[in-house]
Amino acid sequence: MITGFVRPCLAQPMTSDEDGGARGATTYDATQPSAPSDAAAPAPAPADAAATVPVEERALAEAAARIKNDALQHRPVPTAPPPVPSKNEQPEFDRSALTEGKLKPTRTWYGWQILIADAASATLFGVGAATGSSEATTAGIIGYLAAPAVVHFAHKRVGVGFGSFGIRVGGPLAGALTGLLACASC
């Protein structure tokens, strides 16, 4: 049974309960250094019963002091770093700064997506023409006309998408008209 109470500093004397006894436990003077654990000699009897501490309390107090000392010497564990934004995430910024000329927008090149769509469309058109499949040929033509505009729309560049569609439709028509006019005299 633990008697008395533990004070934060062991240099101060500790008191037992009201009757002043340690209830049969071996006691040591709280102001004296701790005896080695392998010592066979019994501790000297204290002169003042109020300045004695039971062995169990002394061990608890020493353990608490060691834990407190260890906690004071160690730094807190660092927290995890903030998440790194991925390459596809665009940072938020004030759009009014663009109109005032303070910020210049950064653009990422997505032309490879249009090139892949053109390669797929040309492949479909070629396979359709070689096999006589009108469905594959039609899919190739529609892909050639619409796929780049869809890619621009996906990147929130609607005006550029309509311009791309106009070039894809108007370019071949202008070339065919030029060829017809040049060959009209032939």
C-alpha positions in Angstrom: 0.0 0.0 0.0 1.4 3.4 -1.0 1.3 6.0 1.7 1.8 9.7 1.6 2.1 11.6 -1.7 4.7 12.2 -4.3 6.2 15.7 -4.7 7.7 16.8 -8.0 11.1 17.2 -6.6 12.8 14.5 -4.6 15.1 17.0 -2.7 12.1 18.0 -0.7 11.1 15.7 2.2 8.0 13.7 1.7 5.4 13.0 4.3 3.5 9.9 5.2 -0.2 9.7 6.1 -1.7 11.2 9.3 -0.4 8.6 11.8 3.2 9.3 10.6 4.0 5.6 10.0 4.9 3.8 6.9 2.7 0.8 7.7 5.5 -1.7 7.8 7.3 -0.8 4.5 11.0 -0.2 4.4 11.7 3.5 4.2 14.5 5.8 3.1 15.3 9.4 3.8 14.1 11.4 0.7 17.0 13.8 1.0 19.6 11.1 0.8 20.8 9.6 -2.5 19.3 6.3 -3.5 21.1 3.2 -2.3 22.4 0.8 -5.0 20.0 -2.0 -5.7 22.6 -4.7 -5.2 23.6 -3.5 -1.7 23.0 -6.2 0.9 23.2 -3.8 3.9 19.9 -2.5 5.2 19.3 1.2 5.1 19.9 3.2 8.3 16.8 4.0 10.3 15.7 7.6 9.7 15.7 10.1 12.6 12.5 11.9 11.5 9.5 9.8 10.5 7.9 12.7 8.6 10.9 12.8 6.2 10.6 9.2 5.2 9.2 7.7 2.0 8.2 4.1 1.4 10.4 2.2 -1.1 7.5 1.9 -3.5 6.8 5.6 -3.5 10.4 6.4 -4.0 10.7 4.0 -6.9 7.5 5.6 -8.5 8.9 9.1 -7.9 12.3 8.2 -9.5 10.6 6.6 -12.5 8.3 9.7 -12.9 11.4 12.0 -12.7 13.2 9.9 -15.3 10.2 9.9 -17.7 9.9 13.7 -17.2 13.6 14.2 -17.9 13.5 12.0 -21.0 10.4 13.9 -22.3 12.1 17.3 -21.7 15.3 16.2 -23.6 13.4 14.9 -26.7 11.9 17.1 -29.3 8.4 16.5 -30.5 8.0 14.2 -33.5 7.7 16.3 -36.7 4.5 16.0 -38.6 4.2 14.9 -42.2 5.0 17.4 -44.8 2.1 19.0 -46.7 0.9 17.2 -49.8 2.7 18.1 -53.0 0.3 19.1 -55.8 0.4 16.9 -58.8 1.6 18.1 -62.2 -1.9 18.3 -63.5 -3.2 20.6 -60.8 -3.3 24.3 -61.7 -2.6 26.8 -58.9 -5.4 29.1 -58.0 -4.8 32.8 -58.7 -6.7 36.0 -58.9 -8.0 36.5 -62.4 -8.1 40.3 -61.9 -4.3 40.3 -61.9 -4.4 39.0 -65.5 -6.5 42.0 -66.7 -4.2 44.4 -65.0 -1.1 42.8 -66.7 0.5 41.7 -63.4 0.4 38.0 -64.2 1.1 36.1 -67.4 -0.8 32.8 -67.6 1.3 29.7 -68.0 0.3 27.2 -70.6 0.9 23.5 -70.9 1.4 21.9 -74.2 -1.3 19.3 -75.0 -0.6 19.0 -78.7 0.4 15.4 -78.2 -3.3 14.7 -77.5 -4.3 16.2 -80.8 -1.6 14.3 -82.6 -2.8 11.0 -81.2 -6.4 11.8 -82.2 -5.1 12.7 -85.7 -3.1 9.4 -86.0 -6.2 7.4 -84.9 -8.4 9.3 -87.4 -5.9 8.8 -90.2 -5.6 5.1 -89.4 -9.4 4.7 -89.4 -9.7 6.5 -92.7 -6.9 4.4 -94.3 -8.3 1.1 -93.1 -11.8 2.1 -94.3 -10.5 3.1 -97.7 -8.4 -0.1 -98.0 -11.2 -2.4 -97.0 -14.1 -0.5 -98.6 -15.8 0.0 -95.2 -17.8 3.2 -95.3 -18.2 3.1 -91.5 -14.5 3.2 -90.8 -13.9 5.9 -93.5 -16.7 8.0 -92.0 -15.4 7.6 -88.5 -11.9 8.7 -89.7 -13.3 11.8 -91.4 -15.4 12.8 -88.3 -12.4 12.1 -86.0 -10.2 14.4 -88.2 -12.8 17.2 -88.1 -14.0 17.0 -84.5 -11.3 15.4 -82.3 -8.9 18.4 -82.1 -11.8 20.8 -81.2 -12.9 18.4 -78.4 -9.4 18.3 -77.0 -9.3 22.1 -77.0 -12.8 22.2 -75.3 -11.5 19.8 -72.7 -8.7 22.2 -71.9 -11.2 25.1 -71.5 -10.1 26.8 -74.7 -13.4 27.1 -76.4 -12.5 29.8 -78.9 -9.4 27.9 -80.0 -11.6 24.8 -80.3 -14.0 26.5 -82.7 -11.0 27.9 -84.6 -9.5 24.5 -85.0 -12.8 23.1 -86.2 -13.0 26.0 -88.7 -9.5 25.3 -90.0 -10.2 21.5 -90.3 -13.4 22.1 -92.3 -12.3 25.3 -94.2 -8.8 24.2 -95.0 -9.8 21.2 -97.2 -12.7 23.1 -98.7 -10.4 26.0 -99.7 -7.8 23.6 -101.1 -10.5 21.8 -103.1 -11.9 25.1 -104.5 -8.4 26.3 -105.4 -7.8 23.0 -107.2 -11.0 23.2 -109.1 -10.4 26.7 -110.2 -6.8 25.9 -111.3 -8.0 22.8 -113.2 -11.1 24.5 -114.7 -9.0 25.7 -117.6 -7.4 22.2 -118.1 
